[in-house]
């Protein structure tokens, strides 16, 4: 699971901790609705800490996260199933193709 925070008054930054507790930072590129669920395409940021976010740049890494709402009404980012991942990947590729036209 991950948490998010506002960044530069526009971008949403998602902080994801791995099994060892190491945090990685991602910028929310876009949100896609597939079926009844929401998914975020998250682009990796070069920041190694919260203090470095101001000067962080996008990296080549991108991931897909499912957005679920917890009991407090807060959005949480979780791993999608393999099937959900493929559906979102296809929807995102279609979105990118349509933007190029």
Backbone bond lengths (Angstrom), bond angles and torsions (degrees), N, CA, C in turn:
res aa  C-N    CA-C-N  psi(-1)  N-CA   C-N-CA  omega(-1)  CA-C   N-CA-C  phi
1 X - - - 1.445 - - 1.519 109.02 -
2 X 1.311 114.43 158.43 1.454 119.12 -177.08 1.517 109.51 -140.59
3 X 1.319 114.65 162.94 1.457 120.47 176.54 1.519 107.81 -116.68
4 X 1.322 116.01 163.26 1.460 118.19 178.98 1.517 109.98 -131.51
5 X 1.333 113.74 160.09 1.455 120.45 177.94 1.522 108.33 -149.70
6 X 1.327 116.62 157.71 1.459 120.92 178.53 1.523 109.53 -75.29
7 X 1.322 115.93 146.13 1.456 122.48 -176.85 1.515 107.52 -139.59
8 X 1.300 117.27 124.42 1.477 121.97 -179.46 1.524 111.76 57.91
9 X 1.293 118.40 33.17 1.458 124.75 177.44 1.522 114.03 62.00
10 X 1.333 119.45 -2.92 1.458 121.07 -178.46 1.517 111.51 -130.20
11 X 1.328 115.45 -55.10 1.454 120.65 -174.54 1.521 111.30 -72.67
12 X 1.303 114.84 145.78 1.453 121.11 172.88 1.517 106.79 -101.14
13 X 1.325 117.06 126.52 1.457 122.29 177.32 1.520 107.53 -103.92
14 X 1.327 115.13 130.71 1.453 121.91 179.26 1.524 107.65 -109.39
15 X 1.309 116.13 129.74 1.459 122.21 179.22 1.529 107.31 -104.32
16 X 1.333 115.75 121.44 1.457 120.71 -179.31 1.524 108.54 -117.82
17 X 1.315 115.85 127.29 1.465 121.10 178.18 1.527 108.85 -102.41
18 X 1.338 116.09 134.72 1.460 119.72 177.03 1.533 110.01 -83.26
19 X 1.331 116.37 -173.34 1.467 121.11 -176.96 1.527 112.36 -61.04
20 X 1.340 116.80 -28.29 1.465 121.68 -178.89 1.523 112.96 -88.60
21 X 1.339 116.91 1.39 1.454 121.22 179.75 1.521 114.56 85.61
22 X 1.350 117.22 2.62 1.461 120.65 177.97 1.526 109.08 -74.76
23 X 1.337 116.06 132.08 1.457 121.08 -176.72 1.521 111.56 -96.17
24 X 1.331 115.27 140.66 1.460 123.29 172.94 1.521 107.01 -123.12
25 X 1.325 115.97 148.78 1.458 121.54 -176.03 1.524 109.97 -113.07
26 X 1.325 114.67 137.41 1.463 121.85 -179.38 1.523 109.41 -133.79
27 X 1.329 115.32 147.61 1.463 121.88 174.26 1.527 107.72 -101.33
28 X 1.320 115.71 133.62 1.459 120.73 178.70 1.527 108.09 -73.09
29 X 1.313 115.88 108.43 1.465 122.50 -178.56 1.525 110.76 -74.53
30 X 1.320 115.88 -49.88 1.451 121.36 -179.38 1.514 109.69 -161.46
31 X 1.316 115.27 161.50 1.465 121.29 174.50 1.517 107.32 -117.91
32 X 1.315 115.69 131.27 1.460 122.49 179.05 1.519 109.26 -117.44
33 X 1.314 116.30 141.91 1.453 121.15 173.52 1.521 107.25 -103.94
34 X 1.306 115.68 122.70 1.460 121.85 177.59 1.519 106.03 -125.29
35 X 1.317 115.23 117.03 1.464 119.18 -173.39 1.515 108.39 65.70
36 X 1.319 116.59 -129.28 1.464 121.59 178.85 1.523 112.67 -98.36
37 X 1.340 116.94 3.42 1.455 121.01 -174.03 1.524 112.34 -109.15
38 X 1.349 114.93 154.52 1.467 121.67 176.68 1.527 109.09 -107.99
39 X 1.325 114.61 141.50 1.451 121.53 179.76 1.515 108.89 -133.91
40 X 1.336 115.88 146.95 1.459 120.79 178.09 1.521 109.28 -113.27
41 X 1.337 114.93 137.76 1.457 120.30 168.83 1.522 104.82 -94.79
42 X 1.339 116.08 119.65 1.461 122.54 -174.30 1.524 109.38 -113.32
43 X 1.342 115.98 127.28 1.461 122.53 -179.81 1.530 108.29 -101.83
44 X 1.330 116.06 129.76 1.456 121.37 -179.62 1.520 111.95 -61.58
45 X 1.330 116.23 144.74 1.462 122.46 176.77 1.527 109.30 -112.73
46 X 1.318 116.40 151.49 1.463 122.03 -176.98 1.528 113.12 -76.30
47 X 1.295 118.66 -1.04 1.467 122.07 -177.97 1.520 111.38 -71.29
48 X 1.325 115.63 138.53 1.450 121.35 175.41 1.513 112.22 -102.64
49 X 1.351 115.42 -9.26 1.461 120.93 179.04 1.525 108.27 -154.47
50 X 1.333 115.17 167.91 1.459 120.34 179.70 1.531 111.82 -60.67
51 X 1.318 116.50 -34.09 1.466 121.16 -179.36 1.526 112.00 -66.21
52 X 1.317 117.90 -24.92 1.463 122.19 -177.98 1.527 113.29 -89.05
53 X 1.323 118.58 -3.06 1.458 121.42 -175.85 1.520 113.04 -61.88
54 X 1.316 117.76 -35.92 1.468 121.41 -176.92 1.527 111.84 -56.41
55 X 1.335 117.36 -37.47 1.462 121.77 -177.26 1.526 112.57 -105.27
56 X 1.310 117.58 10.18 1.464 121.10 -176.41 1.525 111.35 -68.97
57 X 1.323 114.68 145.56 1.459 121.67 176.80 1.516 108.79 -117.37
58 X 1.343 115.33 157.84 1.460 120.14 176.84 1.520 110.05 -66.58
59 X 1.321 115.21 142.69 1.454 121.78 174.10 1.522 108.14 -105.30
60 X 1.325 116.38 176.15 1.465 121.35 -178.92 1.520 112.84 -75.39
61 X 1.326 117.17 -18.52 1.456 121.78 -176.51 1.529 111.48 -76.66
62 X 1.325 115.16 135.56 1.465 120.86 173.74 1.526 107.59 -138.36
63 X 1.320 115.65 146.02 1.461 120.79 178.21 1.522 108.84 -132.51
64 X 1.319 115.67 164.78 1.462 122.16 176.32 1.521 107.51 -115.20
65 X 1.332 116.04 132.08 1.463 121.20 178.38 1.532 109.04 -128.78
66 X 1.302 115.56 142.30 1.461 121.64 175.12 1.523 107.71 -84.85
67 X 1.310 116.79 137.28 1.463 121.70 179.20 1.526 107.96 -101.23
68 X 1.323 115.56 119.92 1.459 121.56 176.47 1.518 107.89 -122.26
69 X 1.313 116.15 154.55 1.461 121.13 179.77 1.517 108.71 -102.44
70 X 1.349 116.00 127.63 1.461 119.77 -179.76 1.525 110.60 -81.70
71 X 1.325 116.37 -178.37 1.471 121.23 -176.29 1.519 113.12 -65.25
72 X 1.347 117.71 -16.42 1.469 121.66 178.21 1.523 112.52 -96.00
73 X 1.330 116.69 4.90 1.456 120.43 179.81 1.520 113.49 82.15
74 X 1.342 117.46 9.83 1.462 122.06 -179.83 1.527 110.00 -90.48
75 X 1.332 116.65 142.02 1.455 120.96 175.59 1.514 110.08 -74.23
76 X 1.314 115.98 134.98 1.458 123.31 175.94 1.525 107.40 -124.00
77 X 1.312 116.39 145.36 1.460 122.30 -179.96 1.521 107.88 -106.64
78 X 1.335 116.88 123.56 1.459 122.10 -178.27 1.526 109.30 -129.79
79 X 1.331 115.33 164.00 1.464 119.82 177.47 1.519 110.09 -67.87
80 X 1.336 117.24 134.85 1.466 119.53 174.03 1.529 109.76 -79.06
81 X 1.313 115.63 161.76 1.472 119.03 172.70 1.529 107.70 -69.76
82 X 1.316 117.15 165.96 1.469 120.46 178.36 1.520 111.04 -59.09
83 X 1.328 116.63 -40.57 1.466 121.40 179.92 1.534 110.41 -65.52
84 X 1.326 117.23 -44.96 1.466 121.20 178.18 1.529 110.41 -61.57
85 X 1.339 116.25 -42.90 1.457 120.70 179.81 1.522 110.51 -56.77
86 X 1.324 117.50 -47.54 1.468 121.07 -178.82 1.526 111.59 -63.79
87 X 1.325 117.59 -40.60 1.465 121.00 178.71 1.522 110.96 -63.50
88 X 1.324 117.18 -42.86 1.465 121.36 -179.24 1.520 110.41 -70.10
89 X 1.323 117.23 -40.40 1.468 120.78 178.20 1.525 110.29 -58.61
90 X 1.313 117.26 -44.66 1.470 121.57 178.93 1.524 110.49 -64.63
91 X 1.324 117.64 -43.46 1.464 121.26 179.61 1.528 110.93 -63.37
92 X 1.330 117.52 -39.46 1.467 121.57 179.48 1.525 110.71 -67.97
93 X 1.328 117.53 -42.53 1.464 120.72 177.59 1.526 110.83 -61.27
94 X 1.323 117.05 -40.10 1.466 121.65 177.74 1.535 109.96 -64.45
95 X 1.309 117.27 -41.70 1.459 121.75 177.41 1.527 110.36 -60.02
96 X 1.318 117.26 -45.19 1.467 120.83 179.36 1.526 111.67 -64.42
97 X 1.324 117.04 -39.50 1.469 120.37 177.24 1.519 110.89 -62.40
98 X 1.325 117.52 -42.62 1.468 121.42 -179.34 1.531 111.34 -67.63
99 X 1.341 118.17 -31.39 1.449 120.28 178.04 1.517 111.84 -70.90
100 X 1.333 116.70 -28.84 1.457 120.93 179.26 1.514 112.25 -73.01
101 X 1.325 118.24 -26.03 1.479 122.25 -178.10 1.496 112.81 -71.72
